[in-house]
Amino acid sequence: MQDLIAKAATLLEALPYIQRYRGATFVIKYGGSFMDSPDPALRTGVARDIVFLEAVEINPVVVHGGGKAITRAMEQAGLQPRFVQGQRVTDAATVRLVDRVLSREINPEIVGLIQSLGGRAQGFAGPDIFRCRPAQVTGPDGRPLDLGLVGEVVAVNTAPLLECLARGVTPVISPTARGEDGQIYNCNADVAAAQVAIALRARRLVFMSDVPGLLRDPRDPATLIAHLRAEEVAALKQAGVVDRGMIPKVDSAVAALRAGVEKVSLVDGRVPHAVLLEIFTDAGVGTEVVL
């Protein structure tokens, strides 16, 4: 009986959040090694959370990554992965492989998972949704770095996404984009997700990865920064706390907040039901970023 009462208490804790966010749009960046875990419960956990959001009339939009799968495919093709400041250096051969893995392999798999659990989803290849310009990244000395065919998303085609949401269907989008030159570019999924959140005027943006959130010491989960204000980011960058792959996440979080997104969360996708814990409980999990 006590277990049953505890379950009821959990539902009641979630109730005000369900009421607050009914009809709102949430953008979820789905990425991390848990995406291709051998544990089926881990693979389907995020999809189940997305189906739950649909059921309580929240409108989820998914932008997925797939870095581990891309790296494996590159190695199988004899291509050497190389990263600069958390972004993959991408030549013509690599971008063709990236687009294939993201848009024609991972994207349909995520759509299928959501549908298998009773949800409704539709996949979109990034070039049909995103327009980009070549990414401009500078090194510590201020000089520009050449990342090759890496794009920075500058525009989002919202019409098909809004049409999906009007029908109660979750859009699932791969993070590639088309440039003004017609070329397909590889894009950072965190940046793409933030641009979707801005374009759709989303209430919440959740970055899922395989780390607990922003850590002061990457080797010590006990140093998790649970609450981060945008004004603190510059000092954390200078101290090296925000580094490498965390840079585009945190920069995108700040950009989304300044454009009107209510809250951005960095959560660990390996934690069962991390999305639901972050959204529907008082304590939350991971790092919340606010203005």
N, C-alpha and C positions, 0 to 999 in steps of 0.2 A: 504493500500500500504506500509506503514512504517513497518508493521509486516512482510510482504513478503520480504522487503529489509533486515530486521534484520535476517530473516532465511537464506537468501543468504549469508550474512556476516558470519554467523556461519559456513556455509559450506566452505566458502573460508578460514576461520581460520583453519579448519580441513585439508584442502588440503595438505599443506606441510608435515603434519604428516602422512597422507595416503600415500603420495609419498615416504616418508622416510622409512616407515615400511612395504611396500608391499613385501610380500614373507617372512617376518620375523616370528619367532615363539614367541608367548607370552604365559606364563604360568599363569593361574589364580587360586588362591586358593579361593574356594567358600565356605564360612562358616559364621555362625552367626545366630542369632534368626530369621532374616528375611527369612531364608530358609523355615521355616514352618509358616510364618505369615498368619493370616486369610485373609489378603488383597491380592487378586489374582494379582493385579498390582505389588505389591512388590515381590511376588514369581516369576513372569515371567519377571521382569525387567532385571535381570542379564542375563537370557537366551536370551532375545531380543538383549542385547548388544553383546553377543557372536555371534549371527546370523549376526549382523552388521559387526563384525570383519571378519567373513567368507566372507561376500559380498564384502569387500574392499581388499580381498586377503591377509589378515593377518591370520596366522595359530594359533588359540587358542588351548591350552591344559588345561583341567580343572582337578584339584585335589580338591575333595570336603571333607568337614567335616560332622558333624552331631551330635555334642555333646549334643545338647538339646534333640534330638530324642533318643539318647542312654540313657541319664539320665532318661527320661520318661519310656523307656522300662525296665530299671533296676528297677525302683521303682515299676512298675507293676509286675515284677517278684520277688519282695521282696528282691532285692539286694540293698545295701546301697552304693551310689557313694562316692568315696573318691579321693581327688586330692592332689598331692605333687608337688610343684613348677610348677603348671599349667598343669601337666600331670596326666591322670587318672590311678589310681592304678588298675591293671587288673589281676584277677585270671582266672582259666580255665573256670568257668561258665560265667564270664563276657566277655571273649574274643569270645566265641561262639555267644553270643548275639550281641556284637559289629560287628562281621563279617556279621551276618544276617542283621542287621539294615543298615549298610553302603553299603554292596555289593549287597543285594537282595531287598532292599526297597528304599533307598534314591538314589542310583546310577541309576536304571531304571527310576525313576521319573524325574531326571534331564535330562537324555537322551530324554525322552518323551517330556519334555517342549521345548527343543531345536528343536526337529523335528516338533512339533506342530506349531512352528513359521516359518517354512520353512528352518530351518538349517539341517545340517547333523551331526550326532553324533553316537559314538559307545562306549558302556560301557565296562569297564575292572574292574574285581575284583582285589584288590591290590596284593594278593599273586601271581597272574599271571605276575605282572609287577615288584614288589619290592622284594629284598632280604634284610634281616636285621640281626643285632646282638642284643643281649639283651642291652637295653639302660643302660648307666652308668651315674647315676645322683648322685651328692654329695650335702649334706646339707651345711648350713652356717659354720658348724664346720669342714668341709672337709671329713666327714665320708660318705661312700656310702649309698644310700637310695634304698630300695627294692621296685620297682614298679610292680613286678610280670611279667606278659607276655606283657611287653611294649618293643617294638623294636625300634632301630635306623636304618633307611634306609641307606644301604651302597652300593647298586647296583640297577640299573634300567635297565630293559629289554626294550631297545629302539626300537627293530625291529618292533613290532606291532604298536607302536606309529608313527614311521616314515612312515610305510605303510599307516596308516590312513591319515596322513598329505599329502602324495603324491596324495591321492584320494580326497583331500578337505574335509575330515571328521574330526570332532573334537573328540579327545579321552577324555573320562570322567572316572577318576580313583578314586577308593575308597582307603583310607589310612590305609590298613592293609597289612601285608607282611609275607613272609615265612622265617623262620630262617633256619640255617644249619641243625638243628635237625628235620626239617620237620614241626615244630609247627607253627601255625598261631599266629602272634603277632599284637597287637594294636599299631599303630604308630601315632605320632603327624602329623597332616595334613600339618602344616606349614613346618616342616622339610622335609616331603615327596615332597611337591611342589617345595621346593628349590632344592632338588636332581634331580627332573625332569628337572628343568630349567638348571641346570648345565650339565646334561647328554645330553640334546637336544641343548645345546649352544643357549639358548633363548636370545632374546634381552631384554625383559622386564619380570618382575615377579611382579604380583599384589596380595597382600593379602587382601581379603575382609572379614570384620567381622562386629560386631554391635557396634563399637566405631569409633569416627571420625578420629582416627590415634593415634599417640603417644602424650599423654597429660602430661604436667608437673604436673598438678593437675587433677587426674582422675575425680574429681567432677565438673570441670570447662572446658567446651569445648573451651572457649576463650584462654586457655593455650596451644592450639595445636602447636606442633613443626612442622612447614611446611617443613623444610629442615634439614636433619640430615646427618652428615658425619660419616663414620664408626669409625673414630678415637675418636669420642665423646661418643661412646657407653659405654665404661668402666666406665667413670665418672658418667654417668646417671644411670648405674646399682648400683654403690656405693651409690648414692643419693637416690635410691629407686624409681626413675622415671620409669625405666625399671624393671618391677616386675611381678611375677606370670605368667599369660598367655601371657604377652607381651615378656617374655624372649625368648621362642623358635622362635617367629616371628622375633625379632631383630637379634638374633644370626644367624638365617637362612638367613636373608637378607644380613648380612655381609659376610657369607660364599659364597653366590651366587655372590655377587659383586666381591669378590676376585678371583672367578673362571671364571670371564669374563662376567657375566650378566651386561648389561649397566646401568640399573636403577631398583630399587625395590620401590614399592609404597604400603603404608598401607592406605586403603580407607574404608569408611563406606558404607556397602551394603544397608543401609536404605535410602541413598540419591539416588533419581532416576537417573539412567544412570551414576553412579559414575565411572564405568570403562571408558566410553566414555569421560567423563569430564576430567579424569586424563590423558588419552592418547592423545586426540585430541584438547585440548585447551591450551593456553599459561599459564594460571594461575594454572590449575590442582586443585585437591582437596586432602585432607588428608596429609599424611607425605611422602615425597620422601626421600629415603636413597641412598646415593652415596658414592663412595670412596673419 
